[in-house]
Amino acid sequence: MIKSSKKIKVSELASITIRFAGDSGDGIQLVGSQFANATAIAGNDLSTLPDYPAEIRAPAGSLGGVSGFQISFGDESVLTPGTRPDVLIAMNPAALAVNIKNIDKGSVIITNSDVFTPAALEKAGYSANPLEDGTLSNYRVIAIPVSALTESALKDSGLTKSQIAKCKNFYMLGIMYWMYDLPLEPTLNWINTKFKKSPELAEANRKVLMAGRNYADATEIFDARFQIKKSPVAAGKYRNLTGNEAAAYALITAAKLLKRKLFYGSYPITPASEILQTLAKHKANDVVVYQAEDEIAAVCASIGASFAGCMSATGTSGPGLSLKIEALGLAVIAELPLVVVNVQRGGPSTGLPTKTEQSDLLQAVYGRHGESPLVVMAASSPADCFNTTLEAARIAVKYMTPVIVLSNAYLSNGSEPFRIPKLSELPKFALPPLPEPENYKPYMRDHDTLARPWAGPGMKGYEHRTGGLEKAEGSGAISYDAENHEKMTKLRDEKVARVVREIPPVRIHGAEEGELLVVGWGSTFGAITQAVSEARATGLNVSAIHVRFMNPLPADLGTVMRRFRKVLVPEENTGQFRMMLRSAYALEPIGLNKVQGQPLNSEEVLGKIKEILRGN
Amino acid sequence: MEHTKLTAKDFASTLPVKWCPGCGDFAILNQIQKAMAGMGLPHEKYTVISGIGCSSRFPYYVNTYGFHSIHGRACAIASGVKLSNPELAVWVITGDGDGLSIGGNHMMHSIRRNIGLKIVLFNNRIYALTKGQASPTTLMGAKTKSSPMGTIDYPFNPARFAVGLDCTFVARGIDTDMAGTTALLERAAAHKGTAFVEILQKCVPFTDKEFDVLKDPENKDDLLIRVEHGKPLVFGKNRNKGIVFNGLKAEILEFKSGGVPSEVAVYDETNAEMAYLISGFQPPEFPLPIGVFRSAEKPSYEELYYAQVAAIGDTRDNELETLLSGPDAWETK
């Protein structure tokens, strides 16, 4: 803990939401993730929401170029990155203009006063300087000349003006570390690694970070600092992971458990590329990472590797999933295991490529030619991308089927503490033993799972052919036989249907029956859980369940839903899961639908719950 | 690795071959089975991967691991197989439509990477399985079911396409040339990196007469030129014509049979520029070249990949927990 030189009151807070905002070239995502790591290491639970424009460098100072990173951290389970920030760090006028509508009166705004120049104000649409004209009088504004302070801290560094300007985000970070009593060491370590080859830059960043911290400590500009109480978490080793990193580590883990090589074929696409990038660092861990020429090649190479016996996966986002879909039909009929991590974004087409949505559900469940069933699962939080992807891999190899994992931009970029599991805590990936070569037929089936045996190139005695043409049951020879095709269609269907045996009973948050059940899936878990907890605390008769298996659906889902008078389905699309529930259970759920590229938040869910229950 | 003795017969499948009677594919099947036997690998190490089209039925007719995949994607699937297990001999069987139209991108990038695939492209200049539409190699003006007034598409020259992409092994053969084409395929089999072999192949229902002129004993020696590394570029029934390169311009020099004039170029398959010039030869101006156009040594994709792994040091046996822990993991008690 940092010792303050002055007697400033240190208040203990239960939780707080902070939003860093600035130009997309200001290093906001970097500062945000450094801050997130520091809060995690300080023992807080947290949830983050990076929110950045599609352009790498939108015009400097423009409203469209504002990049944001929101973090909520606290002493108990933090389920969402928060709705309305308590503190806004606005690195320029545009960041202030874009975010002011989302913060409540009385909140803290910290800015770099040096950049509130007439030109910058004009770009942000201000006719007068809001720091001076009284428009912010209802907020606690802390305006700091960060540019000048950074320059003065680095005046003898020998760095160029533009190099110095790039350091100002770390000055602000130093201030924030002081304000929330957070350790500097994780960022100092990061600086050492990052700038190993440029000691002068390492020194400059270190200096600026410390200078920011010392400035906050010495000046009287701050009347308070805060300490967030530690979150009581299970003992163990933790790290802060984004959803994409978690999915990547799940794939490595799956291959380890299966004792096979991991093959990941992928083509760069926002917001899924970090899976490719994370795995590319792990080539030495028996991971083959293949950056293919296109989405189709990526999935096809992975199917080829699956044929050759690898734990195989590919990752993409909506438009890429559309391109892969023909090949998924091949994986279905060839009955090869494959994990497809689809990180959903705003669509259709290029849509909102950096923003979040849940609008690929129907594409994932139904979007193929022919009768082409496969397993679809949805992750519910950044760390849950690990569990869900790992489970997807286990099911893929156990049932010899492709499995699509639905993540989205919110989960993939957001982060939370992840407890590193021990080998003994992880599921078993045991494959049934292969029959002896003389008894082997490529399309013979396991009695329980209906999976065919997984033999492939390199294995002596199991030479066979597979492919996209219909197979004769058992032998796997090409078959145009009418009855065989119907039989095989039903077998493939039944095989996927049997995955229902892997699904644990639906867990109900709240009472087992009642007025209203909120049925969520995927990334809305945090917002729904928080909203339902709050509603129940005020005495409202509402419960929630969260669905992870989208296909097949949990066996008891219908029964559970029927125990409630009404069902509410919040989702970030126009009602895709609601449509699936209607068709599966002939129920008429109420929808809460948001398609703004932004996650549903708990206030919106809570508002809908109140509206429904008060209408009773 | 131990050399396994297998013969062409070991690669014969028991399944009935369902190509049209007289199809050029039968001969190629035979040639590839011979070339495979020469590779000396254990039987289970062979994998044949195809896309869609008549040629793509091939995996059923060789007794190896096989994957009859989807249209155009054979190279992509094969790349996954080869990269995940470089010990395998991975053959890609494709056609002019499958490999150069719908699958052109994968073909191009496989060649760019120099991944160790043996790609055999059966060129019959037509979409045969879909019953007779113009393909990317159909000659300009040809009347097909989809071009009743004649095609207006400029055709691809597959071998030149591969040479242009700097493919490390490029050859062209003709289905009926048993000895010559088998020899090309044997060299392709032995090549490290991507080997691309175009085989001109007649399609009885649609392009039956397409290559007859090249097979006619009367004309063929004047219309074909067999290129061989280190040998002068000589052709003609009486071996009395040679290719001379006048700067970058090729010319035909007629001479008296017997001695070959020194101006006649000696073919160098390691020379990419020469390969580009020769692969562009088309009748009637020039004889159609067959043989190995290009053969060059360059590390293959899979070699480079696993060299990187070796360089960073294999850590696959580390504890899972170590592997999952980043530099900034922390302990909570």
Interface residues (C-beta under 8 A of the other chain):
Chain A: N37 A40 I41 G43 P186 N189 W190 T193 V233 A234 A235 G236 K237 Y238 R239 N240 Y249 I252 T253 K256 K261 F263 G265 H282 K283 A284 N285 D286 V288 Y290 A292 E293 D294 I296 A297 C300 A301 S302 I303 G304 A305 S306 F307 A308 G309 C310 S312 E326 A327 G329 L330 A334 I420 P421 K422 L423 L426 G456 P457 G458 M459 K460 G461 Y462 E463 H464 R465 T466 G467 G468 L469 A477 I478
Chain B: L15 P42 H43 E44 K45 Y46 T47 I49 I52 P59 Y60 N63 T64 Y65 G66 F67 H68 S69 I70 R73 A76 I77 A78 S79 G80 V81 L83 S84 N85 E87 L88 N105 H106 M108 H109 Y305 Q308 V309 I312 G313 D314 T315 R316 N318 E319 L320 E321 L323 L324 S325 G326 P327 D328 A329 W330 E331 T332 K333
